[in-house]
Amino acid sequence: MANKKIIVIGSGIGGLFTAIKLAQQGYKVQIIEARNKAGGFASDITFNNFSFDSSFYILFDKPGLEWAMQQIHVNIHDITNFKLVDKVYHVLHENETEIAFHKNIEDTATILEQKFKGSASTYKSFLSHVTKIHQTLQPLSYKAHPNFMDMLFSNVLLHIPFLTGSLGNVLERSHLPQAVQKALGVWALISGQPLNNSVSTLSLIPSLMHHSGAYYPMGGIASLTNALTTIAEKLEIEITYNTKVKSICTKNKVATGITTKAGETVAADGIISNYSGIGTYSELVDDFSESEKQKLNQQPLQSVGLCVYLAVKGINPNYYLRFKVNGKKCIAFVQPGIIDPSLEKEGWLPAKLFTHLDNEVALNQEEQIKMMDELVKDRWWQTHISEYKILHSQTTFNWGTEYNLYRNSMNPIMSPEFMLKKHIPYKSTYIQNLYHAGSSTALGQGISLCAISGIHAANSLAKFLI
Ligand SMILES: Cc1cc2nc3c(=O)[nH]c(=O)nc-3n(C[C@H](O)[C@H](O)[C@H](O)COP(=O)(O)OP(=O)(O)OC[C@H]3O[C@@H](n4cnc5c(N)ncnc54)[C@H](O)[C@@H]3O)c2cc1C
């Protein structure tokens, strides 16, 4: 194994996990990263001395991340301090109805009951329904390729209607009031996804939130990435920064190495791409049929959204995450200072405003900045805020350039169709020796799913190379 060389393209969460897992198995691993630091979306960004999470808000699936950590023999508590969030999120609807979700089931049920008589017990039965499904499905996510027998023994077959349906279907069947359904579906709405075109697995979030909890990493998500980078360096993984892979070289449909933008060629026995799955074929693989490219390119991509990084004086009460929902529109206001008051500097605290941008809405850079200026003027998020400064407005073009995104977007929209038929497998179905890790392969964009996918990609490649 020691003489087998693996190249990992990109050092996002998926790239780091896959590289560490392979290095621990004795492979010689090189990560090639276009940026000057590791982490991809899971990194930090600084404006006016304030450090922000570039993207991250909250970790719902701590058990999934812990599983991935165990696979690389690391105890999550030794490297990152994840703080449990008690008052998780608040939603203001267009008709002024306010709903909030707390870690504690009884508190949440009481809030719902105060707004909608009878909804406490309906919420509890919905929760018990999705918790049963979650308990069945979670172990399967730890298998790279669950086979029929795995599914049979885990009773997953009973949940086929759930898996093939949409988030909208599951919420409708809950008989909860519309406002509660929408508040539960806020994770789809903030990504610009209608509930009826979103994966049903998003309905499992309440089960995670109430049972395992929702977490915020103290020091930001970069604390996790930095710890993983240190582990990678100790394992003598070579991390080459500021280097963009231009192409994946192939011979007779077998990947043989990569060429960098600067023209260097590096041979490899295996390649794992942490770049966009579609982008890997559309832009990197040197010999890929135009017709296949076109098919992949037809998949609708998820917009990365617009983000305003702010410094604020004063703080809104209670909720780390607040959403305002109006029809299909959704805005999030994120206040990490509520969880970590040490972020304060001379009375100022960092905060973020975020909204989705439909990909079909092709606004240019100036129009997107104008849209964010309008967003900031909304009084809703400023209830207890006496002053604010805009530190930076992040357009989809900024995201694309700074994070090396394919078509300035995230991976394909996580629709039921994508989940069932079109997702990118860990092992390439087109090119031998080529594998994928990260949100391209994960059935969701969450950090934990990207970490799990990194483990599966590494195990799939190792199995092939034996
Ligand atoms: C606004 C926003 C909010 C989010 N909030 C949450 C949240 O609250 N909770 C949560 O769990 N998840 C959240 N996510 C999702 C999560 O952050 C991402 O899905 C996850 O970090 C992606 O990891 P990845 O492994 O796919 O790699 P990525 O982060 O996509 O990293 C890929 C890396 O590859 C590098 N690269 C690309 N092309 C090349 C090339 N040609 N050569 C060399 N290097 C290259 C890039 O520079 C990058 O470093 C959020 C995402 C966004 C955008």
The ligand as a Gaussian input file, in Angstrom:
#p B3LYP/6-31G(d) Opt

LIG

0 1
 C      -24.737000      29.253000       3.228000
 C      -24.519000      27.838000       3.643000
 C      -24.929000      27.428000       4.901000
 C      -24.696000      26.119000       5.327000
 N      -25.085000      25.761000       6.575000
 C      -24.829000      24.520000       7.020000
 C      -25.199000      24.156000       8.320000
 O      -25.781000      24.955000       9.065000
 N      -24.933000      22.899000       8.745000
 C      -24.290000      21.988000       7.953000
 O      -24.064000      20.858000       8.416000
 N      -23.928000      22.301000       6.695000
 C      -24.180000      23.553000       6.210000
 N      -23.826000      23.899000       4.937000
 C      -23.297000      22.873000       4.037000
 C      -21.852000      22.513000       4.274000
 O      -21.105000      23.628000       4.717000
 C      -21.251000      22.003000       2.959000
 O      -22.132000      21.140000       2.267000
 C      -19.969000      21.207000       3.231000
 O      -19.068000      21.977000       4.003000
 C      -19.363000      20.843000       1.870000
 O      -18.255000      20.013000       2.052000
 P      -17.602000      19.265000       0.831000
 O      -16.833000      18.122000       1.366000
 O      -18.604000      18.965000      -0.216000
 O      -16.503000      20.276000       0.243000
 P      -16.525000      21.817000      -0.149000
 O      -16.745000      22.635000       1.048000
 O      -17.382000      22.022000      -1.333000
 O      -14.985000      22.005000      -0.549000
 C      -14.443000      21.647000      -1.796000
 C      -12.997000      22.109000      -1.828000
 O      -12.439000      21.761000      -3.103000
 C      -11.622000      22.836000      -3.562000
 N      -11.551000      22.747000      -5.038000
 C      -12.578000      22.861000      -5.908000
 N      -12.130000      22.710000      -7.175000
 C      -10.802000      22.466000      -7.096000
 C       -9.789000      22.212000      -8.074000
 N      -10.056000      22.157000      -9.394000
 N       -8.520000      22.025000      -7.646000
 C       -8.227000      22.051000      -6.309000
 N       -9.158000      22.291000      -5.347000
 C      -10.421000      22.493000      -5.733000
 C      -12.355000      24.075000      -3.071000
 O      -11.498000      25.195000      -3.017000
 C      -12.838000      23.622000      -1.688000
 O      -11.895000      23.888000      -0.684000
 C      -24.046000      25.199000       4.468000
 C      -23.635000      25.610000       3.198000
 C      -23.856000      26.918000       2.779000
 C      -23.391000      27.349000       1.430000

